[in-house]
């Protein structure tokens, strides 16, 4: 299988700037020329955002907090990508996103899937205090 590298960028959605001049910060994940965009939940002014370095250049505590969260989000997305690659299944950018969000491949965890996961966890505990 040919695994391409996933690309993760944080971009400002300037078209949706609010009355204070702050734009929502969007995470754009690209894999096999397919994109998945989702909100980070943060708003940033255009002057403070450095798109090349992917950080807020302001020295305020709020900006440092956002930079820390963005760094953590980036690392978790890469970990989700690695987890999907290791599963040896065919996947797309939505599967990476669903793994990051903690949902099943289809996005909906049905009763049978939930019960199968539960039984698998119980089976792993047999001989380790659960009999």
VOTORVO-695010 format. One record per residue: x, y, z of N, C-alpha, C, CB in turn. Coordinates in steps of 0.2 Angstrom, whole numbers, plus 2048, in hexadecimal, padded with zeros to 3 digits. Glycine has a CB too. Layout:
! residues N
<kelo n_xx="X" n_yy="Y" n_zz="Z" ca_xx="X" ca_yy="Y" ca_zz="Z" c_xx="X" c_yy="Y" c_zz="Z" cb_xx="X" cb_yy="Y" cb_zz="Z"/>
...
END
This chain:
! residues 131
<kelo n_xx="804" n_yy="7FA" n_zz="800" ca_xx="800" ca_yy="800" ca_zz="800" c_xx="804" c_yy="806" c_zz="800" cb_xx="7FB" cb_yy="800" cb_zz="806"/>
<kelo n_xx="802" n_yy="80B" n_zz="7FC" ca_xx="806" ca_yy="812" ca_zz="7FC" c_xx="803" c_yy="816" c_zz="801" cb_xx="806" cb_yy="814" cb_zz="7F5"/>
<kelo n_xx="806" n_yy="818" n_zz="806" ca_xx="804" ca_yy="81D" ca_zz="80B" c_xx="807" c_yy="823" c_zz="80A" cb_xx="806" cb_yy="81A" cb_zz="813"/>
<kelo n_xx="803" n_yy="828" n_zz="809" ca_xx="806" ca_yy="82F" ca_zz="808" c_xx="806" c_yy="832" c_zz="80F" cb_xx="801" cb_yy="833" cb_zz="803"/>
<kelo n_xx="80A" n_yy="837" n_zz="810" ca_xx="80A" ca_yy="83B" ca_zz="816" c_xx="804" c_yy="83F" c_zz="817" cb_xx="811" cb_yy="83F" cb_zz="816"/>
<kelo n_xx="802" n_yy="840" n_zz="81D" ca_xx="7FC" ca_yy="844" ca_zz="81E" c_xx="7FF" c_yy="84B" c_zz="81F" cb_xx="7F8" cb_yy="842" cb_zz="825"/>
<kelo n_xx="7FB" n_yy="851" n_zz="81D" ca_xx="7FD" ca_yy="857" ca_zz="81E" c_xx="7F8" c_yy="85B" c_zz="823" cb_xx="7FE" cb_yy="85B" cb_zz="817"/>
<kelo n_xx="7FB" n_yy="85E" n_zz="828" ca_xx="7F6" ca_yy="862" ca_zz="82C" c_xx="7F8" c_yy="869" c_zz="82D" cb_xx="7F7" cb_yy="85E" cb_zz="833"/>
<kelo n_xx="7F3" n_yy="86D" n_zz="82B" ca_xx="7F4" ca_yy="875" ca_zz="82B" c_xx="7EF" c_yy="878" c_zz="82F" cb_xx="7F5" cb_yy="877" cb_zz="824"/>
<kelo n_xx="7F1" n_yy="87D" n_zz="832" ca_xx="7EC" ca_yy="881" ca_zz="836" c_xx="7EB" c_yy="888" c_zz="832" cb_xx="7EE" cb_yy="883" cb_zz="83D"/>
<kelo n_xx="7E5" n_yy="889" n_zz="830" ca_xx="7E4" ca_yy="88F" ca_zz="82B" c_xx="7DE" c_yy="894" c_zz="82E" cb_xx="7E2" cb_yy="88D" cb_zz="824"/>
<kelo n_xx="7DF" n_yy="89A" n_zz="82D" ca_xx="7D9" ca_yy="89F" ca_zz="82F" c_xx="7D4" c_yy="89F" c_zz="82A" cb_xx="7DC" cb_yy="8A6" cb_zz="830"/>
<kelo n_xx="7CE" n_yy="89F" n_zz="82C" ca_xx="7C8" ca_yy="89F" ca_zz="828" c_xx="7C6" c_yy="8A7" c_zz="828" cb_xx="7C2" cb_yy="89B" cb_zz="82A"/>
<kelo n_xx="7C9" n_yy="8AB" n_zz="824" ca_xx="7C8" ca_yy="8B2" ca_zz="824" c_xx="7C1" c_yy="8B4" c_zz="822" cb_xx="7CD" cb_yy="8B5" cb_zz="81F"/>
<kelo n_xx="7BE" n_yy="8B0" n_zz="81E" ca_xx="7B7" ca_yy="8B1" ca_zz="81C" c_xx="7B2" c_yy="8B1" c_zz="822" cb_xx="7B5" cb_yy="8AC" cb_zz="817"/>
<kelo n_xx="7B4" n_yy="8AE" n_zz="827" ca_xx="7AF" ca_yy="8AE" ca_zz="82D" c_xx="7B2" c_yy="8B2" c_zz="833" cb_xx="7AE" cb_yy="8A6" cb_zz="82F"/>
<kelo n_xx="7B5" n_yy="8B7" n_zz="832" ca_xx="7B8" ca_yy="8BB" ca_zz="837" c_xx="7B2" c_yy="8BE" c_zz="83B" cb_xx="7BC" cb_yy="8C1" cb_zz="834"/>
<kelo n_xx="7B2" n_yy="8BF" n_zz="841" ca_xx="7AD" ca_yy="8C1" ca_zz="846" c_xx="7AE" c_yy="8C9" c_zz="846" cb_xx="7AD" cb_yy="8BE" cb_zz="84D"/>
<kelo n_xx="7A9" n_yy="8CC" n_zz="84A" ca_xx="7A9" ca_yy="8D3" ca_zz="84B" c_xx="7B0" c_yy="8D6" c_zz="84E" cb_xx="7A3" cb_yy="8D5" cb_zz="84F"/>
<kelo n_xx="7B3" n_yy="8D2" n_zz="852" ca_xx="7BA" ca_yy="8D4" ca_zz="855" c_xx="7BF" c_yy="8D4" c_zz="850" cb_xx="7BB" cb_yy="8D0" cb_zz="85B"/>
<kelo n_xx="7BE" n_yy="8D1" n_zz="84A" ca_xx="7C4" ca_yy="8D0" ca_zz="846" c_xx="7C8" c_yy="8CA" c_zz="847" cb_xx="7C9" cb_yy="8D6" cb_zz="846"/>
<kelo n_xx="7C5" n_yy="8C5" n_zz="84A" ca_xx="7C8" ca_yy="8BF" ca_zz="84B" c_xx="7C5" c_yy="8B9" c_zz="847" cb_xx="7C7" cb_yy="8BC" cb_zz="853"/>
<kelo n_xx="7C9" n_yy="8B6" n_zz="844" ca_xx="7C7" ca_yy="8B0" ca_zz="83F" c_xx="7C8" c_yy="8A9" c_zz="842" cb_xx="7CC" cb_yy="8B1" cb_zz="839"/>
<kelo n_xx="7C3" n_yy="8A5" n_zz="841" ca_xx="7C4" ca_yy="89E" ca_zz="843" c_xx="7CA" c_yy="89B" c_zz="840" cb_xx="7BE" cb_yy="89A" cb_zz="842"/>
<kelo n_xx="7CE" n_yy="897" n_zz="845" ca_xx="7D3" ca_yy="893" ca_zz="842" c_xx="7D1" c_yy="88C" c_zz="841" cb_xx="7D9" cb_yy="893" cb_zz="848"/>
<kelo n_xx="7D2" n_yy="88A" n_zz="83B" ca_xx="7D0" ca_yy="883" ca_zz="838" c_xx="7D6" c_yy="87F" c_zz="837" cb_xx="7CC" cb_yy="884" cb_zz="831"/>
<kelo n_xx="7D5" n_yy="878" n_zz="839" ca_xx="7DA" ca_yy="873" ca_zz="838" c_xx="7D8" c_yy="870" c_zz="831" cb_xx="7DA" cb_yy="86E" cb_zz="83D"/>
<kelo n_xx="7DD" n_yy="870" n_zz="82C" ca_xx="7DD" ca_yy="86D" ca_zz="826" c_xx="7E1" c_yy="867" c_zz="825" cb_xx="7DE" cb_yy="872" cb_zz="820"/>
<kelo n_xx="7DE" n_yy="861" n_zz="825" ca_xx="7E2" ca_yy="85B" ca_zz="824" c_xx="7E1" c_yy="858" c_zz="81D" cb_xx="7E0" cb_yy="856" cb_zz="82A"/>
<kelo n_xx="7E7" n_yy="857" n_zz="81A" ca_xx="7E7" ca_yy="854" ca_zz="813" c_xx="7EA" c_yy="84E" c_zz="813" cb_xx="7EA" cb_yy="859" cb_zz="80E"/>
<kelo n_xx="7E7" n_yy="849" n_zz="80F" ca_xx="7EA" ca_yy="842" ca_zz="80E" c_xx="7E7" c_yy="840" c_zz="808" cb_xx="7E8" cb_yy="83D" cb_zz="814"/>
<kelo n_xx="7EC" n_yy="83D" n_zz="803" ca_xx="7EA" ca_yy="83B" ca_zz="7FD" c_xx="7E6" c_yy="840" c_zz="7F9" cb_xx="7E6" cb_yy="834" cb_zz="7FD"/>
<kelo n_xx="7E8" n_yy="846" n_zz="7F9" ca_xx="7E5" ca_yy="84C" ca_zz="7F6" c_xx="7DD" c_yy="84D" c_zz="7F8" cb_xx="7E5" cb_yy="84B" cb_zz="7EE"/>
<kelo n_xx="7DB" n_yy="84A" n_zz="7FD" ca_xx="7D5" ca_yy="84B" ca_zz="800" c_xx="7D6" c_yy="84F" c_zz="807" cb_xx="7D1" cb_yy="844" cb_zz="802"/>
<kelo n_xx="7D1" n_yy="854" n_zz="808" ca_xx="7D2" ca_yy="859" ca_zz="80D" c_xx="7CC" c_yy="857" c_zz="812" cb_xx="7D1" cb_yy="860" cb_zz="80B"/>
<kelo n_xx="7CE" n_yy="859" n_zz="819" ca_xx="7C9" ca_yy="859" ca_zz="81E" c_xx="7CA" c_yy="85F" c_zz="822" cb_xx="7C9" cb_yy="852" cb_zz="822"/>
<kelo n_xx="7C5" n_yy="863" n_zz="822" ca_xx="7C6" ca_yy="869" ca_zz="826" c_xx="7C1" c_yy="869" c_zz="82C" cb_xx="7C5" cb_yy="870" cb_zz="822"/>
<kelo n_xx="7C4" n_yy="86B" n_zz="832" ca_xx="7C0" ca_yy="86C" ca_zz="838" c_xx="7C2" c_yy="872" c_zz="83C" cb_xx="7C0" cb_yy="865" cb_zz="83C"/>
<kelo n_xx="7BE" n_yy="874" n_zz="840" ca_xx="7C0" ca_yy="87A" ca_zz="845" c_xx="7C4" c_yy="878" c_zz="84B" cb_xx="7B9" cb_yy="87D" cb_zz="847"/>
<kelo n_xx="7C8" n_yy="87C" n_zz="84C" ca_xx="7CC" ca_yy="87B" ca_zz="852" c_xx="7C9" c_yy="87E" c_zz="858" cb_xx="7D3" cb_yy="87E" cb_zz="852"/>
<kelo n_xx="7C4" n_yy="882" n_zz="857" ca_xx="7C1" ca_yy="886" ca_zz="85D" c_xx="7C4" c_yy="88C" c_zz="85F" cb_xx="7C0" cb_yy="881" cb_zz="863"/>
<kelo n_xx="7C9" n_yy="88E" n_zz="85C" ca_xx="7CD" ca_yy="894" ca_zz="85E" c_xx="7CC" c_yy="89A" c_zz="858" cb_xx="7D5" cb_yy="893" cb_zz="85E"/>
<kelo n_xx="7CC" n_yy="8A0" n_zz="85B" ca_xx="7CC" ca_yy="8A6" ca_zz="856" c_xx="7D2" c_yy="8AA" c_zz="857" cb_xx="7C5" cb_yy="8AA" cb_zz="858"/>
<kelo n_xx="7D5" n_yy="8AC" n_zz="852" ca_xx="7DB" ca_yy="8B0" ca_zz="851" c_xx="7DB" c_yy="8B6" c_zz="84D" cb_xx="7E1" cb_yy="8AB" cb_zz="84F"/>
<kelo n_xx="7DE" n_yy="8BB" n_zz="84F" ca_xx="7DE" ca_yy="8C1" ca_zz="84A" c_xx="7E3" c_yy="8BF" c_zz="845" cb_xx="7E0" cb_yy="8C7" cb_zz="84E"/>
<kelo n_xx="7E2" n_yy="8C2" n_zz="83F" ca_xx="7E6" ca_yy="8C1" ca_zz="839" c_xx="7ED" c_yy="8C3" c_zz="83A" cb_xx="7E3" cb_yy="8C4" cb_zz="833"/>
<kelo n_xx="7EE" n_yy="8C9" n_zz="83D" ca_xx="7F4" ca_yy="8CC" ca_zz="83F" c_xx="7F9" c_yy="8C7" c_zz="843" cb_xx="7F4" cb_yy="8D3" cb_zz="842"/>
<kelo n_xx="7F6" n_yy="8C4" n_zz="848" ca_xx="7FA" ca_yy="8C0" ca_zz="84C" c_xx="7FB" c_yy="8B9" c_zz="84A" cb_xx="7F6" cb_yy="8BF" cb_zz="853"/>
<kelo n_xx="7F8" n_yy="8B7" n_zz="844" ca_xx="7F9" ca_yy="8B0" ca_zz="842" c_xx="7FF" c_yy="8B0" c_zz="83D" cb_xx="7F3" cb_yy="8AD" cb_zz="83E"/>
<kelo n_xx="804" n_yy="8AB" n_zz="83E" ca_xx="809" ca_yy="8AA" ca_zz="839" c_xx="808" c_yy="8A3" c_zz="836" cb_xx="810" cb_yy="8AA" cb_zz="83D"/>
<kelo n_xx="806" n_yy="8A4" n_zz="830" ca_xx="804" ca_yy="89E" ca_zz="82C" c_xx="80A" c_yy="899" c_zz="82B" cb_xx="800" cb_yy="89F" cb_zz="826"/>
<kelo n_xx="80F" n_yy="89C" n_zz="82A" ca_xx="815" ca_yy="898" ca_zz="828" c_xx="818" c_yy="894" c_zz="82E" cb_xx="81B" cb_yy="89D" cb_zz="825"/>
<kelo n_xx="818" n_yy="897" n_zz="834" ca_xx="81A" ca_yy="894" ca_zz="83A" c_xx="814" c_yy="890" c_zz="83D" cb_xx="81D" cb_yy="898" cb_zz="83F"/>
<kelo n_xx="80E" n_yy="891" n_zz="83B" ca_xx="808" ca_yy="88E" ca_zz="83E" c_xx="808" c_yy="890" c_zz="845" cb_xx="809" cb_yy="886" cb_zz="83D"/>
<kelo n_xx="809" n_yy="896" n_zz="847" ca_xx="808" ca_yy="898" ca_zz="84E" c_xx="806" c_yy="89F" c_zz="84F" cb_xx="80F" cb_yy="897" cb_zz="852"/>
<kelo n_xx="803" n_yy="8A1" n_zz="855" ca_xx="801" ca_yy="8A8" ca_zz="856" c_xx="807" c_yy="8AB" c_zz="859" cb_xx="7FB" cb_yy="8A8" cb_zz="85B"/>
<kelo n_xx="809" n_yy="8B1" n_zz="856" ca_xx="80F" ca_yy="8B4" ca_zz="857" c_xx="80E" c_yy="8B9" c_zz="85E" cb_xx="811" cb_yy="8B9" cb_zz="852"/>
<kelo n_xx="809" n_yy="8BA" n_zz="860" ca_xx="808" ca_yy="8BE" ca_zz="866" c_xx="80B" c_yy="8BA" c_zz="86C" cb_xx="800" cb_yy="8BF" cb_zz="867"/>
<kelo n_xx="80D" n_yy="8BE" n_zz="871" ca_xx="810" ca_yy="8BC" ca_zz="877" c_xx="80B" c_yy="8BB" c_zz="87D" cb_xx="816" cb_yy="8C0" cb_zz="879"/>
<kelo n_xx="805" n_yy="8BC" n_zz="87C" ca_xx="800" ca_yy="8BB" ca_zz="881" c_xx="7FF" c_yy="8B4" c_zz="884" cb_xx="7F9" cb_yy="8BE" cb_zz="87F"/>
<kelo n_xx="7FD" n_yy="8B4" n_zz="88A" ca_xx="7FB" ca_yy="8AD" ca_zz="88D" c_xx="7F6" c_yy="8A9" c_zz="888" cb_xx="7F9" cb_yy="8AD" cb_zz="894"/>
<kelo n_xx="7F1" n_yy="8AD" n_zz="886" ca_xx="7EC" ca_yy="8AA" ca_zz="882" c_xx="7EF" c_yy="8A7" c_zz="87B" cb_xx="7E7" cb_yy="8AF" cb_zz="880"/>
<kelo n_xx="7F4" n_yy="8AB" n_zz="878" ca_xx="7F7" ca_yy="8A8" ca_zz="872" c_xx="7FB" c_yy="8A2" c_zz="873" cb_xx="7FB" cb_yy="8AE" cb_zz="86F"/>
<kelo n_xx="7FF" n_yy="8A2" n_zz="879" ca_xx="803" ca_yy="89D" ca_zz="87B" c_xx="7FF" c_yy="896" c_zz="87C" cb_xx="807" cb_yy="89E" cb_zz="881"/>
<kelo n_xx="7F9" n_yy="897" n_zz="87F" ca_xx="7F4" ca_yy="892" ca_zz="880" c_xx="7F2" c_yy="88F" c_zz="87A" cb_xx="7EF" cb_yy="894" cb_zz="885"/>
<kelo n_xx="7F0" n_yy="893" n_zz="875" ca_xx="7EE" ca_yy="891" ca_zz="86F" c_xx="7F3" c_yy="88D" c_zz="86B" cb_xx="7EB" cb_yy="897" cb_zz="86A"/>
<kelo n_xx="7F9" n_yy="890" n_zz="86B" ca_xx="7FF" ca_yy="88C" ca_zz="868" c_xx="800" c_yy="886" c_zz="86B" cb_xx="805" cb_yy="891" cb_zz="868"/>
<kelo n_xx="7FF" n_yy="885" n_zz="871" ca_xx="800" ca_yy="87E" ca_zz="875" c_xx="7FB" c_yy="87A" c_zz="872" cb_xx="800" cb_yy="87F" cb_zz="87C"/>
<kelo n_xx="7F5" n_yy="87C" n_zz="872" ca_xx="7EF" ca_yy="878" ca_zz="870" c_xx="7F0" c_yy="875" c_zz="869" cb_xx="7E8" cb_yy="87B" cb_zz="871"/>
<kelo n_xx="7F2" n_yy="87A" n_zz="864" ca_xx="7F3" ca_yy="878" ca_zz="85D" c_xx="7F9" c_yy="873" c_zz="85C" cb_xx="7F5" cb_yy="87F" cb_zz="859"/>
<kelo n_xx="7FE" n_yy="874" n_zz="860" ca_xx="803" ca_yy="86F" ca_zz="860" c_xx="801" c_yy="868" c_zz="862" cb_xx="809" cb_yy="871" cb_zz="865"/>
<kelo n_xx="7FD" n_yy="868" n_zz="868" ca_xx="7FA" ca_yy="862" ca_zz="86A" c_xx="7F6" c_yy="85F" c_zz="865" cb_xx="7F6" cb_yy="863" cb_zz="871"/>
<kelo n_xx="7F1" n_yy="863" n_zz="862" ca_xx="7ED" ca_yy="860" ca_zz="85D" c_xx="7F1" c_yy="85D" c_zz="857" cb_xx="7E8" cb_yy="866" cb_zz="85A"/>
<kelo n_xx="7F6" n_yy="861" n_zz="855" ca_xx="7FA" ca_yy="85E" ca_zz="84F" c_xx="7FD" c_yy="857" c_zz="851" cb_xx="800" cb_yy="863" cb_zz="84E"/>
<kelo n_xx="800" n_yy="857" n_zz="857" ca_xx="803" ca_yy="850" ca_zz="859" c_xx="7FE" c_yy="84B" c_zz="85A" cb_xx="806" cb_yy="851" cb_zz="860"/>
<kelo n_xx="7F8" n_yy="84C" n_zz="85C" ca_xx="7F2" ca_yy="847" ca_zz="85D" c_xx="7F0" c_yy="845" c_zz="856" cb_xx="7EC" cb_yy="84A" cb_zz="861"/>
<kelo n_xx="7F0" n_yy="84A" n_zz="851" ca_xx="7EE" ca_yy="848" ca_zz="84A" c_xx="7F3" c_yy="843" c_zz="847" cb_xx="7ED" cb_yy="84E" cb_zz="846"/>
<kelo n_xx="7F9" n_yy="845" n_zz="848" ca_xx="7FE" ca_yy="840" ca_zz="846" c_xx="7FE" c_yy="839" c_zz="849" cb_xx="805" cb_yy="843" cb_zz="847"/>
<kelo n_xx="7FD" n_yy="839" n_zz="84F" ca_xx="7FC" ca_yy="833" ca_zz="853" c_xx="7F6" c_yy="82F" c_zz="850" cb_xx="7FB" cb_yy="834" cb_zz="85A"/>
<kelo n_xx="7F1" n_yy="832" n_zz="84E" ca_xx="7EB" ca_yy="82F" ca_zz="84B" c_xx="7EC" c_yy="82C" c_zz="844" cb_xx="7E5" cb_yy="834" cb_zz="84B"/>
<kelo n_xx="7F0" n_yy="830" n_zz="841" ca_xx="7F2" ca_yy="82E" ca_zz="83A" c_xx="7F7" c_yy="828" c_zz="83B" cb_xx="7F7" cb_yy="833" cb_zz="836"/>
<kelo n_xx="7FB" n_yy="828" n_zz="840" ca_xx="7FF" ca_yy="822" ca_zz="841" c_xx="7FB" c_yy="81C" c_zz="843" cb_xx="805" cb_yy="823" cb_zz="846"/>
<kelo n_xx="7F6" n_yy="81D" n_zz="847" ca_xx="7F2" ca_yy="817" ca_zz="849" c_xx="7EE" c_yy="814" c_zz="843" cb_xx="7ED" cb_yy="81A" cb_zz="84E"/>
<kelo n_xx="7EC" n_yy="818" n_zz="83F" ca_xx="7E8" ca_yy="816" ca_zz="839" c_xx="7ED" c_yy="812" c_zz="834" cb_xx="7E4" cb_yy="81C" cb_zz="835"/>
<kelo n_xx="7F3" n_yy="815" n_zz="833" ca_xx="7F8" ca_yy="811" ca_zz="82F" c_xx="7F9" c_yy="80B" c_zz="832" cb_xx="7FE" cb_yy="816" cb_zz="82E"/>
<kelo n_xx="7FA" n_yy="80A" n_zz="838" ca_xx="7FC" ca_yy="804" ca_zz="83B" c_xx="7F6" c_yy="7FF" c_zz="83B" cb_xx="7FE" cb_yy="805" cb_zz="843"/>
<kelo n_xx="7F0" n_yy="801" n_zz="83A" ca_xx="7EB" ca_yy="7FC" ca_zz="83A" c_xx="7EB" c_yy="7F8" c_zz="834" cb_xx="7E4" cb_yy="800" cb_zz="83B"/>
<kelo n_xx="7EF" n_yy="7FA" n_zz="82F" ca_xx="7F0" ca_yy="7F6" ca_zz="828" c_xx="7E9" c_yy="7F6" c_zz="824" cb_xx="7F2" cb_yy="7EF" cb_zz="82A"/>
<kelo n_xx="7E5" n_yy="7FB" n_zz="825" ca_xx="7DF" ca_yy="7FB" ca_zz="821" c_xx="7DF" c_yy="801" c_zz="81C" cb_xx="7D9" cb_yy="7FC" cb_zz="826"/>
<kelo n_xx="7DB" n_yy="801" n_zz="817" ca_xx="7DA" ca_yy="806" ca_zz="812" c_xx="7D7" c_yy="80C" c_zz="816" cb_xx="7D7" cb_yy="804" cb_zz="80C"/>
<kelo n_xx="7D9" n_yy="812" n_zz="816" ca_xx="7D6" ca_yy="817" ca_zz="819" c_xx="7D6" c_yy="81E" c_zz="815" cb_xx="7DA" cb_yy="818" cb_zz="820"/>
<kelo n_xx="7D3" n_yy="823" n_zz="818" ca_xx="7D3" ca_yy="829" ca_zz="814" c_xx="7D3" c_yy="82E" c_zz="81A" cb_xx="7CC" cb_yy="82A" cb_zz="810"/>
<kelo n_xx="7D3" n_yy="835" n_zz="818" ca_xx="7D4" ca_yy="83A" ca_zz="81D" c_xx="7CE" c_yy="83A" c_zz="822" cb_xx="7D4" cb_yy="841" cb_zz="819"/>
<kelo n_xx="7C8" n_yy="838" n_zz="820" ca_xx="7C3" ca_yy="838" ca_zz="825" c_xx="7C4" c_yy="832" c_zz="82A" cb_xx="7BC" cb_yy="836" cb_zz="822"/>
<kelo n_xx="7C7" n_yy="82D" n_zz="829" ca_xx="7C9" ca_yy="828" ca_zz="82E" c_xx="7CE" c_yy="82B" c_zz="833" cb_xx="7CC" cb_yy="822" cb_zz="82A"/>
<kelo n_xx="7D3" n_yy="82F" n_zz="830" ca_xx="7D8" ca_yy="832" ca_zz="835" c_xx="7D4" c_yy="837" c_zz="83A" cb_xx="7DD" cb_yy="836" cb_zz="831"/>
<kelo n_xx="7D0" n_yy="83B" n_zz="837" ca_xx="7CC" ca_yy="83F" ca_zz="83B" c_xx="7C7" c_yy="83B" c_zz="840" cb_xx="7C7" cb_yy="844" cb_zz="836"/>
<kelo n_xx="7C4" n_yy="836" n_zz="83E" ca_xx="7C0" ca_yy="832" ca_zz="843" c_xx="7C4" c_yy="82F" c_zz="848" cb_xx="7BC" cb_yy="82D" cb_zz="83F"/>
<kelo n_xx="7CA" n_yy="82D" n_zz="846" ca_xx="7CF" ca_yy="82A" ca_zz="84C" c_xx="7D1" c_yy="830" c_zz="850" cb_xx="7D5" cb_yy="827" cb_zz="848"/>
<kelo n_xx="7D2" n_yy="835" n_zz="84E" ca_xx="7D4" ca_yy="83B" ca_zz="852" c_xx="7CE" c_yy="83D" c_zz="857" cb_xx="7D6" cb_yy="841" cb_zz="84E"/>
<kelo n_xx="7C8" n_yy="83D" n_zz="854" ca_xx="7C2" ca_yy="83F" ca_zz="858" c_xx="7C0" c_yy="839" c_zz="85D" cb_xx="7BC" cb_yy="841" cb_zz="854"/>
<kelo n_xx="7C2" n_yy="833" n_zz="85C" ca_xx="7C0" ca_yy="82D" ca_zz="860" c_xx="7BA" c_yy="82A" c_zz="85E" cb_xx="7C0" cb_yy="82F" cb_zz="867"/>
<kelo n_xx="7B8" n_yy="82A" n_zz="857" ca_xx="7B2" ca_yy="827" ca_zz="855" c_xx="7B4" c_yy="821" c_zz="851" cb_xx="7AE" cb_yy="82C" cb_zz="851"/>
<kelo n_xx="7AF" n_yy="81D" n_zz="84F" ca_xx="7B1" ca_yy="817" ca_zz="84B" c_xx="7B2" c_yy="81A" c_zz="844" cb_xx="7AB" cb_yy="812" cb_zz="84B"/>
<kelo n_xx="7B3" n_yy="815" n_zz="83F" ca_xx="7B4" ca_yy="817" ca_zz="838" c_xx="7AE" c_yy="81A" c_zz="835" cb_xx="7B6" cb_yy="811" cb_zz="834"/>
<kelo n_xx="7A9" n_yy="818" n_zz="836" ca_xx="7A3" ca_yy="81A" ca_zz="833" c_xx="7A0" c_yy="821" c_zz="837" cb_xx="79D" cb_yy="815" cb_zz="834"/>
<kelo n_xx="7A3" n_yy="822" n_zz="83D" ca_xx="7A1" ca_yy="828" ca_zz="840" c_xx="79C" c_yy="827" c_zz="846" cb_xx="79F" cb_yy="82D" cb_zz="83C"/>
<kelo n_xx="799" n_yy="821" n_zz="845" ca_xx="793" ca_yy="81F" ca_zz="84A" c_xx="795" c_yy="818" c_zz="84D" cb_xx="78C" cb_yy="81F" cb_zz="846"/>
<kelo n_xx="795" n_yy="818" n_zz="853" ca_xx="796" ca_yy="812" ca_zz="857" c_xx="790" c_yy="80E" c_zz="858" cb_xx="79B" cb_yy="813" cb_zz="85D"/>
<kelo n_xx="78E" n_yy="809" n_zz="854" ca_xx="788" ca_yy="806" ca_zz="855" c_xx="788" c_yy="801" c_zz="85B" cb_xx="786" cb_yy="802" cb_zz="84F"/>
<kelo n_xx="783" n_yy="7FE" n_zz="85D" ca_xx="783" ca_yy="7FA" ca_zz="863" c_xx="787" c_yy="7F4" c_zz="862" cb_xx="77B" cb_yy="7F8" cb_zz="865"/>
<kelo n_xx="787" n_yy="7F1" n_zz="85D" ca_xx="78B" ca_yy="7EB" ca_zz="85B" c_xx="792" c_yy="7EC" c_zz="85C" cb_xx="789" cb_yy="7E7" cb_zz="855"/>
<kelo n_xx="794" n_yy="7F2" n_zz="859" ca_xx="79B" ca_yy="7F4" ca_zz="859" c_xx="79E" c_yy="7F5" c_zz="860" cb_xx="79C" cb_yy="7FA" cb_zz="854"/>
<kelo n_xx="799" n_yy="7F9" n_zz="864" ca_xx="79B" ca_yy="7FA" ca_zz="86A" c_xx="79C" c_yy="7F4" c_zz="86F" cb_xx="796" cb_yy="7FF" cb_zz="86E"/>
<kelo n_xx="797" n_yy="7EF" n_zz="86E" ca_xx="797" ca_yy="7E9" ca_zz="871" c_xx="79E" c_yy="7E5" c_zz="86F" cb_xx="791" cb_yy="7E5" cb_zz="870"/>
<kelo n_xx="79F" n_yy="7E5" n_zz="869" ca_xx="7A5" ca_yy="7E1" ca_zz="867" c_xx="7AC" c_yy="7E4" c_zz="86A" cb_xx="7A6" cb_yy="7E2" cb_zz="85F"/>
<kelo n_xx="7AC" n_yy="7EB" n_zz="86A" ca_xx="7B2" ca_yy="7EE" ca_zz="86D" c_xx="7B2" c_yy="7ED" c_zz="875" cb_xx="7B1" cb_yy="7F6" cb_zz="86C"/>
<kelo n_xx="7AC" n_yy="7EC" n_zz="878" ca_xx="7AC" ca_yy="7EB" ca_zz="87F" c_xx="7AE" c_yy="7E4" c_zz="880" cb_xx="7A5" cb_yy="7EC" cb_zz="882"/>
<kelo n_xx="7AC" n_yy="7DF" n_zz="87C" ca_xx="7AE" ca_yy="7D8" ca_zz="87D" c_xx="7B6" c_yy="7D7" c_zz="87C" cb_xx="7AA" cb_yy="7D3" cb_zz="878"/>
<kelo n_xx="7B8" n_yy="7DB" n_zz="877" ca_xx="7BF" ca_yy="7DB" ca_zz="875" c_xx="7C3" c_yy="7DD" c_zz="87B" cb_xx="7C1" cb_yy="7DF" cb_zz="86F"/>
<kelo n_xx="7C1" n_yy="7E2" n_zz="87F" ca_xx="7C4" ca_yy="7E5" ca_zz="885" c_xx="7C4" c_yy="7E0" c_zz="88A" cb_xx="7C1" cb_yy="7EC" cb_zz="887"/>
<kelo n_xx="7BE" n_yy="7DD" n_zz="88B" ca_xx="7BE" ca_yy="7D8" ca_zz="890" c_xx="7C2" c_yy="7D2" c_zz="88F" cb_xx="7B6" cb_yy="7D5" cb_zz="891"/>
<kelo n_xx="7C2" n_yy="7D0" n_zz="889" ca_xx="7C7" ca_yy="7CA" ca_zz="887" c_xx="7CE" c_yy="7CB" c_zz="888" cb_xx="7C6" cb_yy="7C8" cb_zz="87F"/>
<kelo n_xx="7D0" n_yy="7D2" n_zz="888" ca_xx="7D7" ca_yy="7D3" ca_zz="889" c_xx="7D8" c_yy="7D3" c_zz="891" cb_xx="7D9" cb_yy="7DA" cb_zz="886"/>
<kelo n_xx="7D3" n_yy="7D4" n_zz="895" ca_xx="7D4" ca_yy="7D4" ca_zz="89C" c_xx="7D4" c_yy="7CD" c_zz="89F" cb_xx="7CF" cb_yy="7D8" cb_zz="89F"/>
<kelo n_xx="7D2" n_yy="7C8" n_zz="89B" ca_xx="7D2" ca_yy="7C1" ca_zz="89E" c_xx="7D9" c_yy="7BF" c_zz="89F" cb_xx="7CE" cb_yy="7BC" cb_zz="899"/>
<kelo n_xx="7DA" n_yy="7BD" n_zz="8A6" ca_xx="7E0" ca_yy="7BA" ca_zz="8A8" c_xx="7E4" c_yy="7C0" c_zz="8AB" cb_xx="7E4" cb_yy="7B8" cb_zz="8A2"/>
<kelo n_xx="7E1" n_yy="7C6" n_zz="8AB" ca_xx="7E4" ca_yy="7CC" ca_zz="8AF" c_xx="7E0" c_yy="7CE" c_zz="8B4" cb_xx="7E6" cb_yy="7D1" cb_zz="8A9"/>
<kelo n_xx="7DC" n_yy="7CA" n_zz="8B7" ca_xx="7D8" ca_yy="7CC" ca_zz="8BD" c_xx="7D1" c_yy="7CC" c_zz="8BB" cb_xx="7D9" cb_yy="7D3" cb_zz="8BE"/>
<kelo n_xx="7CF" n_yy="7CA" n_zz="8B5" ca_xx="7C8" ca_yy="7C9" ca_zz="8B2" c_xx="7C7" c_yy="7C2" c_zz="8B0" cb_xx="7C6" cb_yy="7CF" cb_zz="8AD"/>
<kelo n_xx="7C3" n_yy="7BF" n_zz="8B3" ca_xx="7C2" ca_yy="7B8" ca_zz="8B0" c_xx="7BB" c_yy="7B6" c_zz="8AF" cb_xx="7C5" cb_yy="7B3" cb_zz="8B5"/>
END
